[in-house]
Amino acid sequence: MKKSEIIFFERKFPSANMILIKDELPILIDTGFGSDVQDTVLLMKEAGVSPEQLHLIVNTHYHSDHVGGNFHFQEKYGLPIAAHKWEAELINARDPEACSAEWLDQPVGPYRVDRKLSDNDEIHTGSRTLQVLHTPGHTLGHISLYDPEEELLICGDLFHNNDIGWLNIFREGVSSIQRSLESLERLSMLRIGRAYSGHGPQIENPKASIDTARKRFEKWIEQPEKISWHACKRIFSFTLIMKNGLAKEEIDHYLLQCGWFQDFARYSFHVQPEEFIPILLDEMIRSGAASWHDNYLVATAPYKAPAKEWMEKNIKQRQWKV
Protein backbone atom coordinates (compact mmCIF):
# COMPACT_ATOMS: atom_id res chain seq x y z
CA MET A 1 0.00 0.00 0.00
CA LYS A 2 1.28 3.47 -0.87
CA LYS A 3 2.37 5.44 2.17
CA SER A 4 0.08 8.31 3.05
CA GLU A 5 1.07 11.93 2.56
CA ILE A 6 0.82 14.75 5.09
CA ILE A 7 0.21 18.19 3.63
CA PHE A 8 0.68 21.19 5.90
CA PHE A 9 -1.03 24.48 5.05
CA GLU A 10 0.40 27.52 6.80
CA ARG A 11 -2.39 30.08 6.71
CA LYS A 12 -2.83 33.77 7.38
CA PHE A 13 -5.12 35.03 10.11
CA PRO A 14 -7.98 34.82 10.84
CA SER A 15 -7.57 31.13 9.90
CA ALA A 16 -5.39 28.72 11.79
CA ASN A 17 -3.08 26.32 9.98
CA MET A 18 -4.54 23.03 8.81
CA ILE A 19 -3.18 19.59 7.99
CA LEU A 20 -4.52 17.28 5.30
CA ILE A 21 -3.66 13.59 5.47
CA LYS A 22 -3.96 11.98 2.05
CA ASP A 23 -4.54 8.29 2.55
CA GLU A 24 -7.14 5.60 2.03
CA LEU A 25 -9.29 7.47 4.57
CA PRO A 26 -8.39 11.16 4.10
CA ILE A 27 -8.55 13.37 7.19
CA LEU A 28 -8.55 17.15 7.58
CA ILE A 29 -7.26 18.55 10.86
CA ASP A 30 -8.89 21.92 11.64
CA THR A 31 -10.96 23.86 9.12
CA GLY A 32 -9.96 27.50 9.52
CA PHE A 33 -12.10 30.58 10.07
CA GLY A 34 -15.61 30.54 8.67
CA SER A 35 -15.07 33.33 6.15
CA ASP A 36 -12.13 31.44 4.60
CA VAL A 37 -13.98 28.21 3.85
CA GLN A 38 -13.86 28.58 0.06
CA ASP A 39 -10.09 29.03 0.29
CA THR A 40 -9.99 25.93 2.50
CA VAL A 41 -11.83 23.90 -0.14
CA LEU A 42 -9.58 25.25 -2.90
CA LEU A 43 -6.41 24.35 -0.98
CA MET A 44 -7.68 20.81 -0.50
CA LYS A 45 -8.60 20.38 -4.16
CA GLU A 46 -5.22 21.72 -5.27
CA ALA A 47 -3.66 19.07 -3.02
CA GLY A 48 -5.70 16.38 -4.78
CA VAL A 49 -8.48 15.74 -2.26
CA SER A 50 -12.04 16.99 -2.72
CA PRO A 51 -14.31 17.55 0.31
CA GLU A 52 -16.48 14.60 -0.76
CA GLN A 53 -13.49 12.31 -0.32
CA LEU A 54 -12.86 13.25 3.29
CA HIS A 55 -13.41 10.52 5.84
CA LEU A 56 -13.25 12.71 8.93
CA ILE A 57 -12.54 16.23 10.24
CA VAL A 58 -10.59 16.43 13.49
CA ASN A 59 -10.47 19.59 15.61
CA THR A 60 -7.52 20.23 17.92
CA HIS A 61 -9.80 22.57 19.91
CA TYR A 62 -12.91 24.64 19.44
CA HIS A 63 -11.74 28.22 18.87
CA SER A 64 -13.21 29.99 15.84
CA ASP A 65 -10.00 30.04 13.80
CA HIS A 66 -9.83 26.23 14.00
CA VAL A 67 -13.49 25.20 13.66
CA GLY A 68 -15.03 27.96 11.56
CA GLY A 69 -15.23 25.82 8.42
CA ASN A 70 -17.03 22.98 10.19
CA PHE A 71 -20.49 24.35 9.43
CA HIS A 72 -19.90 24.41 5.67
CA PHE A 73 -18.32 20.95 5.51
CA GLN A 74 -21.03 19.38 7.60
CA GLU A 75 -23.98 21.14 5.97
CA LYS A 76 -22.84 20.66 2.36
CA TYR A 77 -21.05 17.31 2.53
CA GLY A 78 -22.38 15.68 5.71
CA LEU A 79 -18.87 15.12 7.02
CA PRO A 80 -18.37 13.72 10.52
CA ILE A 81 -16.37 15.79 13.00
CA ALA A 82 -14.21 14.52 15.86
CA ALA A 83 -13.16 16.50 18.94
CA HIS A 84 -12.31 15.91 22.57
CA LYS A 85 -15.32 14.69 24.52
CA TRP A 86 -15.40 17.69 26.90
CA GLU A 87 -15.67 20.18 24.08
CA ALA A 88 -18.00 17.86 22.16
CA GLU A 89 -20.51 17.91 25.02
CA LEU A 90 -20.60 21.73 25.04
CA ILE A 91 -20.91 21.93 21.26
CA ASN A 92 -23.67 19.34 20.98
CA ALA A 93 -25.62 20.85 23.87
CA ARG A 94 -25.40 24.28 22.16
CA ASP A 95 -23.99 25.62 25.42
CA PRO A 96 -23.51 29.43 25.34
CA GLU A 97 -19.93 28.90 26.50
CA ALA A 98 -19.06 26.64 23.55
CA CYS A 99 -16.05 27.94 21.59
CA SER A 100 -15.94 30.90 24.04
CA ALA A 101 -17.48 32.66 21.04
CA GLU A 102 -19.79 34.96 22.97
CA TRP A 103 -17.09 36.02 25.44
CA LEU A 104 -14.56 36.57 22.66
CA ASP A 105 -17.07 38.07 20.21
CA GLN A 106 -15.99 35.66 17.46
CA PRO A 107 -18.64 34.25 15.10
CA VAL A 108 -18.85 30.46 14.64
CA GLY A 109 -21.39 28.63 12.50
CA PRO A 110 -23.30 25.72 14.12
CA TYR A 111 -21.96 22.19 13.92
CA ARG A 112 -22.13 18.94 15.86
CA VAL A 113 -19.39 16.58 17.00
CA ASP A 114 -20.03 13.02 15.82
CA ARG A 115 -17.01 11.33 17.35
CA LYS A 116 -16.02 12.13 20.93
CA LEU A 117 -12.32 11.61 21.52
CA SER A 118 -10.51 10.61 24.70
CA ASP A 119 -6.86 10.43 25.63
CA ASN A 120 -5.04 7.55 23.89
CA ASP A 121 -7.76 6.99 21.29
CA GLU A 122 -6.52 6.15 17.82
CA ILE A 123 -7.48 7.64 14.47
CA HIS A 124 -6.84 5.42 11.46
CA THR A 125 -6.33 6.88 7.99
CA GLY A 126 -5.53 3.64 6.17
CA SER A 127 -1.77 3.22 6.34
CA ARG A 128 -1.29 5.58 9.28
CA THR A 129 -2.43 5.58 12.91
CA LEU A 130 -2.57 8.81 14.89
CA GLN A 131 -2.63 8.73 18.67
CA VAL A 132 -4.91 11.21 20.39
CA LEU A 133 -3.12 12.98 23.25
CA HIS A 134 -5.17 15.12 25.61
CA THR A 135 -3.00 18.24 26.04
CA PRO A 136 -5.10 20.76 27.99
CA GLY A 137 -3.98 24.29 28.71
CA HIS A 138 -4.99 26.53 25.84
CA THR A 139 -8.44 24.96 26.25
CA LEU A 140 -9.57 22.18 28.58
CA GLY A 141 -10.36 19.90 25.65
CA HIS A 142 -7.27 20.68 23.59
CA ILE A 143 -5.73 17.64 21.87
CA SER A 144 -2.54 16.88 19.99
CA LEU A 145 -2.08 14.07 17.46
CA TYR A 146 1.04 11.92 17.33
CA ASP A 147 2.35 9.47 14.75
CA PRO A 148 5.04 7.40 16.52
CA GLU A 149 6.12 5.69 13.31
CA GLU A 150 7.12 8.95 11.63
CA GLU A 151 7.81 10.78 14.92
CA LEU A 152 5.35 13.46 13.83
CA LEU A 153 3.38 15.74 16.17
CA ILE A 154 0.39 17.98 15.44
CA CYS A 155 0.19 20.22 18.50
CA GLY A 156 -2.56 22.75 17.81
CA ASP A 157 -2.09 25.89 19.92
CA LEU A 158 -0.24 24.35 22.86
CA PHE A 159 3.03 25.75 21.52
CA HIS A 160 4.36 27.20 18.29
CA ASN A 161 7.75 27.51 16.65
CA ASN A 162 8.78 30.42 18.87
CA ASP A 163 5.64 31.22 20.84
CA ILE A 164 2.87 29.75 22.98
CA GLY A 165 -0.90 29.80 22.81
CA TRP A 166 -2.64 32.44 24.90
CA LEU A 167 -4.32 31.28 28.11
CA ASN A 168 -7.94 32.00 28.94
CA ILE A 169 -7.89 32.12 32.73
CA PHE A 170 -11.54 33.21 32.88
CA ARG A 171 -12.93 30.33 30.84
CA GLU A 172 -10.31 27.61 31.20
CA GLY A 173 -9.28 28.39 34.81
CA VAL A 174 -6.27 29.97 36.51
CA SER A 175 -4.55 26.56 36.60
CA SER A 176 -4.42 26.49 32.79
CA ILE A 177 -0.75 27.41 33.06
CA GLN A 178 -0.02 24.33 35.20
CA ARG A 179 -1.98 22.18 32.77
CA SER A 180 0.02 23.64 29.89
CA LEU A 181 3.26 22.76 31.62
CA GLU A 182 2.07 19.21 32.27
CA SER A 183 1.06 18.86 28.63
CA LEU A 184 4.46 20.11 27.48
CA GLU A 185 6.18 17.70 29.85
CA ARG A 186 4.21 14.81 28.40
CA LEU A 187 5.14 15.77 24.84
CA SER A 188 8.79 16.23 25.78
CA MET A 189 8.95 12.50 26.53
CA LEU A 190 8.07 11.62 22.93
CA ARG A 191 10.40 11.14 20.00
CA ILE A 192 9.45 14.04 17.73
CA GLY A 193 11.23 14.70 14.46
CA ARG A 194 8.93 17.45 13.21
CA ALA A 195 5.83 19.19 14.42
CA TYR A 196 3.01 21.31 13.05
CA SER A 197 1.24 23.90 15.18
CA GLY A 198 -1.89 25.96 14.71
CA HIS A 199 -0.02 29.12 13.71
CA GLY A 200 3.30 29.88 12.12
CA PRO A 201 5.69 27.68 10.15
CA GLN A 202 6.52 23.99 10.51
CA ILE A 203 8.51 23.37 13.67
CA GLU A 204 11.88 21.95 12.65
CA ASN A 205 13.27 21.55 16.17
CA PRO A 206 10.30 20.56 18.36
CA LYS A 207 12.39 19.84 21.46
CA ALA A 208 13.87 23.35 21.40
CA SER A 209 10.41 24.88 20.89
CA ILE A 210 9.01 22.86 23.81
CA ASP A 211 11.89 24.02 26.03
CA THR A 212 11.32 27.63 25.01
CA ALA A 213 7.60 27.31 25.70
CA ARG A 214 8.24 25.71 29.09
CA LYS A 215 10.58 28.52 30.16
CA ARG A 216 8.05 31.14 29.15
CA PHE A 217 5.24 29.47 31.06
CA GLU A 218 7.52 29.21 34.12
CA LYS A 219 8.21 32.95 33.92
CA TRP A 220 4.47 33.56 33.75
CA ILE A 221 3.99 31.70 37.02
CA GLU A 222 6.30 34.25 38.65
CA GLN A 223 4.70 37.16 36.77
CA PRO A 224 1.02 36.25 36.23
CA GLU A 225 0.21 39.68 34.78
CA LYS A 226 2.08 38.56 31.65
CA ILE A 227 -0.56 35.87 31.09
CA SER A 228 -3.24 38.51 30.91
CA TRP A 229 -1.26 40.89 28.71
CA HIS A 230 -0.48 38.11 26.25
CA ALA A 231 -4.16 37.14 26.11
CA CYS A 232 -5.50 40.70 25.76
CA LYS A 233 -3.15 41.53 22.90
CA ARG A 234 -3.97 38.29 21.09
CA ILE A 235 -7.72 38.64 21.48
CA PHE A 236 -7.80 42.31 20.49
CA SER A 237 -5.45 41.70 17.54
CA PHE A 238 -7.82 39.00 16.33
CA THR A 239 -10.72 41.44 16.63
CA LEU A 240 -8.84 44.00 14.53
CA ILE A 241 -8.19 41.29 11.95
CA MET A 242 -11.83 40.18 11.81
CA LYS A 243 -13.05 43.76 11.49
CA ASN A 244 -10.18 44.89 9.24
CA GLY A 245 -9.41 47.60 11.78
CA LEU A 246 -11.49 49.74 14.10
CA ALA A 247 -12.12 53.46 13.74
CA LYS A 248 -10.83 55.48 16.68
CA GLU A 249 -14.33 56.66 17.59
CA GLU A 250 -15.65 53.05 17.62
CA ILE A 251 -13.07 51.53 19.94
CA ASP A 252 -14.42 52.60 23.34
CA HIS A 253 -17.96 51.42 22.66
CA TYR A 254 -16.76 48.15 21.17
CA LEU A 255 -14.39 47.21 23.99
CA LEU A 256 -16.85 48.08 26.75
CA GLN A 257 -19.38 45.54 25.43
CA CYS A 258 -16.84 42.67 25.29
CA GLY A 259 -16.84 40.06 28.06
CA TRP A 260 -13.10 39.41 27.77
CA PHE A 261 -12.27 43.12 28.09
CA GLN A 262 -14.47 43.57 31.16
CA ASP A 263 -12.99 40.55 32.92
CA PHE A 264 -9.35 41.36 32.26
CA ALA A 265 -9.79 45.00 33.22
CA ARG A 266 -11.57 44.34 36.51
CA TYR A 267 -9.97 41.14 37.72
CA SER A 268 -6.50 40.98 36.16
CA PHE A 269 -5.51 44.65 36.14
CA HIS A 270 -7.87 45.90 38.89
CA VAL A 271 -9.07 48.99 37.06
CA GLN A 272 -12.42 50.07 35.75
CA PRO A 273 -12.97 49.06 32.11
CA GLU A 274 -13.10 52.71 31.01
CA GLU A 275 -9.66 53.25 32.58
CA PHE A 276 -8.22 50.17 30.87
CA ILE A 277 -8.99 51.36 27.32
CA PRO A 278 -6.03 53.79 26.95
CA ILE A 279 -3.76 51.36 28.80
CA LEU A 280 -4.53 48.57 26.34
CA LEU A 281 -4.22 50.86 23.32
CA ASP A 282 -0.83 52.11 24.48
CA GLU A 283 0.39 48.54 24.92
CA MET A 284 -0.92 47.47 21.51
CA ILE A 285 1.11 50.26 19.90
CA ARG A 286 4.18 49.85 22.13
CA SER A 287 4.40 46.10 21.48
CA GLY A 288 3.88 46.47 17.74
CA ALA A 289 0.67 44.40 17.79
CA ALA A 290 -1.24 47.22 16.12
CA SER A 291 -0.70 50.60 14.52
CA TRP A 292 -2.74 53.65 13.53
CA HIS A 293 -3.65 54.27 9.90
CA ASP A 294 -5.83 57.31 9.18
CA ASN A 295 -7.52 57.07 12.60
CA TYR A 296 -8.03 53.32 12.21
CA LEU A 297 -6.34 50.88 14.57
CA VAL A 298 -5.08 47.99 12.44
CA ALA A 299 -3.42 44.69 13.37
CA THR A 300 0.17 44.33 12.19
CA ALA A 301 0.09 40.53 11.71
CA PRO A 302 -0.36 39.37 8.10
CA TYR A 303 -4.03 38.63 7.48
CA LYS A 304 -6.80 38.37 4.94
CA ALA A 305 -9.78 40.42 6.04
CA PRO A 306 -13.11 38.54 6.14
CA ALA A 307 -15.84 39.74 3.81
CA LYS A 308 -17.95 42.39 5.52
CA GLU A 309 -21.15 40.54 4.53
CA TRP A 310 -19.93 37.40 6.28
CA MET A 311 -19.00 39.24 9.46
CA GLU A 312 -22.38 40.98 9.57
CA LYS A 313 -24.06 37.58 10.05
CA ASN A 314 -22.29 37.44 13.44
CA ILE A 315 -23.45 33.90 14.24
CA LYS A 316 -23.05 32.90 17.89
CA GLN A 317 -24.14 29.92 19.98
CA ARG A 318 -27.35 31.65 21.11
CA GLN A 319 -28.48 31.40 17.48
CA TRP A 320 -27.65 27.70 17.11
CA LYS A 321 -30.71 25.49 17.06
CA VAL A 322 -30.84 22.63 19.57
N, C-alpha and C positions, 0 to 999 in steps of 0.2 A: 504494500500500500504506500502511495506517495505521502511523504511527510507533510504535515500541515504547515501553513505559512502564517506568521504573525505580522500584521501590518499596523504600524503605529502612525496615528494622525495627530500631529502637534497643531493645535488650533488657537486662533485668536479669541480673546474675550468678546462676547460674554459666554462662549462655549468652552467647556473643558475639553481636554484631549480625549480621544477615544481609540480603542484597539479593536481591530477586526481579526478574527481567527478564521482563516480559510481552511476548511477541512470537510470531511464527510458531513458533519453537522455544524455549519458555520455559526459563530457566535459574535455578537457585537457587545462590547463592554463600554457602557455609558453612551448616551445619545445626544449630548450637547444641549444648548439652550433652545427653547421652543421656536424662536424666530429664525434659527439657523437650520431647520430641519431639511429644507430642500438642498442646502449645501451638504448636509450629512448624507442624504440619499445619493447625491452626485458623487461624493467621495467614495462611497461604497461601490457604486457601479463602475467607476473608473478603476477600482481595484479588482473588478471581476466578480462581484457578488451583488445580486439584486436583493432588495428587501424581501421579496417573496421566498428567497432561498434561505433566509435566516432560520435557524432552529431555535434560537433563544437570545434574549437581551438580558444582560447582567448589569446591575447597578452597583457601583462601589459604595454609594451612599445617596441620600435623597435630596441633595441641594439642587436648585433649579438649573445650574449650568451643567449638571450631570444627567438629569432625568427629563429635561424639557422636551426632548423629542419623543418620549414614550407615548404621549397621547396620539400623535400622528401614526406611529408604527402599529399601535394596538388597534386604533380605529380603522385604518385603511387596510392593514394586512393581517390583523388578528393575531399578532405575535405574542407569545408568552414572555413574561418578565419575571426575573428572579432578583431577590434582594434579601438582606438579612431579615430574619423573622420579626425582630423588634420594630423595624421600620415598616415592614409589610403590614403588621397589625394596624399601625396608625394610618397608613395609606388606604387600606381596604375598609377601615371604619370611617373614612372621610373625616378624621380628627382635625380640628382647626389648627393643631400644632404640627401637622404633617408637613415635612419639607421646611419647617420654620418660615414658610412663605409669607404668612401674614405679618409676623414680627419683622422680617427682613424687607417686606414690601417687594417681593420678587414673584412675578406671575409664573404659574405652573399649570399646564393643562391636566385634566383628570386622567388617571390610569389606575389599574389594579395590579397587584403582585400575584402571579399565579404559582410561583414556586418560592417557598419560604426557606431560606438558607440558614444553616447553623454551622458553628465552628467544626472544621474537619470534614464537612461534606465534600463531595467530589463532583466536578462538572466534566462530562465527557464530550469531546468534539469529534470523535472518530479515532484518530491516531494519537490523540493527546488527552491527558487527564490533568485538570487544574484542581488544586486543593484550595478550599475556601478557608481563609484564616480570619477570624474575628479580630479586628485591630481597632478597637474603639479609641476615641480621643477627639478627633475632629467632629464626629457624631457618635452616638452610642451604638448605632448599628453599622458603623463603617466596617467594610471588609477589604481584604487584599486577596489576590489570587496568585498561587505559586505553582510553577511547573518544575518539580525536582529534577526531571530528566534533562531539561535544558538550562536549569539553574536560572530561571526567569521569574521576575516578580512584577506584578501589577499592583501598585500601592496606593492608588487613589490620591487623596489629599492628606495622608498621614505625614509624608515628607516629600520634598521636591529635590531637584538637583542641588540647589543652594538656598533652600528656604523650607519653611514648614507651613502646614495648614493653620489658618486662624482658629482660635478656640472660642466656642460660644458658651461662656460660663453661666449664662442666664437660661439656656435651654438644655445644655448638656451637663451642667453641674460644675462647681468649682474644682472638683477632683478630675476634670477632663485632662489636666496637665499630667497628673499621675498615671492616668490610663494611657495617655500618649507615650509616656516613658516606658510603661510596661509593654505596650505594643511594639515600640522600637526595639526593646530588649529581646522580645521574641523573634523578631525578624533578623536581628543581628546574629542569631544562632544558626541561621540558614546559609547554605552555599548559594550565593547570588552572583551571577556573572553580569547580568544587566537588568535594569529595572525601568519601568515606565510609570510616571506619575500623572496626576490629573492636570497639571499645568507645567509648562516649560519643556525643555528638550529631554530626549532619552538620557537616562542616568548611566553614565559609563562606569562610574566607580561607586556602586551602591554602598559599600561599607563606609567609605569616607563621608558620603552624604548622610548616612545614619548617624555617624559620630558627630557630625556638625549639627544635625537636628537635636541630638541628645544634649549637647552642650548648651544649645540655645534654650531648650526647655528647662534645663537646670538653672540657668541664669534667671529665667522667668519665675521660678519658685522663690528666688531671693528678691526679685523685683516684680511683684505681681501686676503693677501698673502697666508694665510692658505688654502683658497679655491683652489688656483692654485697648491700648493704643494700636497694637497690631490689628485687632479685630475691627475697631472703628474705621481705620484707614482702608482696610480691605472692603468692608461693607459699603462705605461711602463711595469708594472708587468704583465699585460694581454698579452702584446707583448712577453715577455719572456716565458710565459706559452704556447702561440700559437706556438712559434718557438723552444720550449724546450731549451731555452737558446741562447745567442748570443756570438760568439767568440769575444774576445777583439778587434781584428783587424777589425771586421765588424761593430762595434757599431757606430763609427763616421759617416760613410757613411749612415747607416740605419737611424739614428736619423735626419740627415740633410735633408732627403727627406720626412719627415713626416710633414703634415700640423699642427697637434697638437703641435709638438715640436717647430716649427717655431713661431707659435702664442704665446705660453706661454713664450718662451724666449724673444721675442721682446716686447710684450705688457704687460705681467704680471711682468716679472723680469727685463725688460729694459736693456738687454744685447744682444750682437750678438749671434746667435745660436751656433757658434763655441765655444764661451766662456761659454755657458750654459752646454755643455756636461760634463765637469768634475764636475761642481756644482751638476748636477742631479745625476751622478754616486756616488758621495760622500754621497748624501742624501739617495739614495737607500740602500747603505751599512750601514750608520749610523742608519737608522730607522729599519733595519732588513727586509726590503721588498725584498732584493736580496742579494746574496753572490757569491763570486768567487769560481769556481771549475775548476782547470786545465785551467785557462785562459778563462773560459766561465762564463758569468754572468747569474745566474739562479735565478728564482723566488723562494721564500721560502714558499709561500702558497701551500697547498696540491693540486696537479693537476694530470690530466691524459693527457699526451702530444698527440696532434692530429697526425694522420698519416701524414708523410711527403708528400705522394702522394696527399692527400686531400688538404694540404696547398698549394701545388704547383699550384693547379687550380686557386687560388687567385681570386675568382669571386667577382666582384664589380658591382655597379649599371650601370656603363658605358657599361657593357657587357649584361645587361638585355635587352631583346627585348620588344619594345613597343607593 
